[in-house]
Amino acid sequence: MKLRAVGPHNCASRTTRLGYLLVDDRIALGAGSLAVGLTLEEQKRVRHVFSSHLHYDHVRDLLVLGLSST
């Protein structure tokens, strides 16, 4: 299993990202910075997104991910 922590920060800026975990390049645990933390090709590999709750920092990039993966 490959686990990648992307942007484990509490704020987003040019050099920091909201946090999430990516498992085996296909499963995201959180969607805080999926669109800005991954290339378009990496985004297209994501097949499942799990979020513990609907706070902005956990779901922010769900819409963008959906649009870019079509």
N, C-alpha and C positions, 0 to 999 in steps of 0.2 A: 504494500500500500504506500502510495506517495502522498504526503501531506504538505501543503504549501500555505504558510500564513502570509496574507497580503494586507499591507497597510494597517497594522494593529495600532491605530492612533484614535484619539477621541475627537479629532477634528480633521477637516479636509482642506488642503491647500495645494499649491504647486508641488510641494515636496513631501506632503503627508497624505495619507488616505484613511478613510474609515475602514475598520477591520472586517475581515471575513476569512474563512478557511476554504481551501480548494482541495478536494480529495480526488486523487487519480485523474486530475484535469477534467472531471466530468460532473462532480457533485460539489456544489457550493453550500457552505454553512454560513448563511448571511449573504446579503447583497449590497452592502454599503458602498463598495467601490468596484463592483464587477466590470463596469464599462470602462472606467479610467485605469483600472489596475491590470487589465488584460488586453492583448492585441485582439483585433477582429477575428483572426483565426482561432485564438484561444477561447474567445467568447462563443464561437460556433460549436466548440466541443462540449460546452456545459449542457447537461441534459436535465439536471435536477437542482433545485434550490430549496433549501430548508431554512426557515426563520423561526426563532423562538417566540417572537412577538412583532407587532407592527410599528415599532418606533422607526422614525425616519432613518436613523443610522443603520438599520438592519434591512431596509427594503428600497433604499433610494434608487438603485440602478436596475431594478426589475424591469421597468418599462423599456429602458434603453437596451437591455440584454434581449428582451423579446423582439424588439425591432431589428436588432443587428443579427439575430440568428436565423432570420427567415431567408 
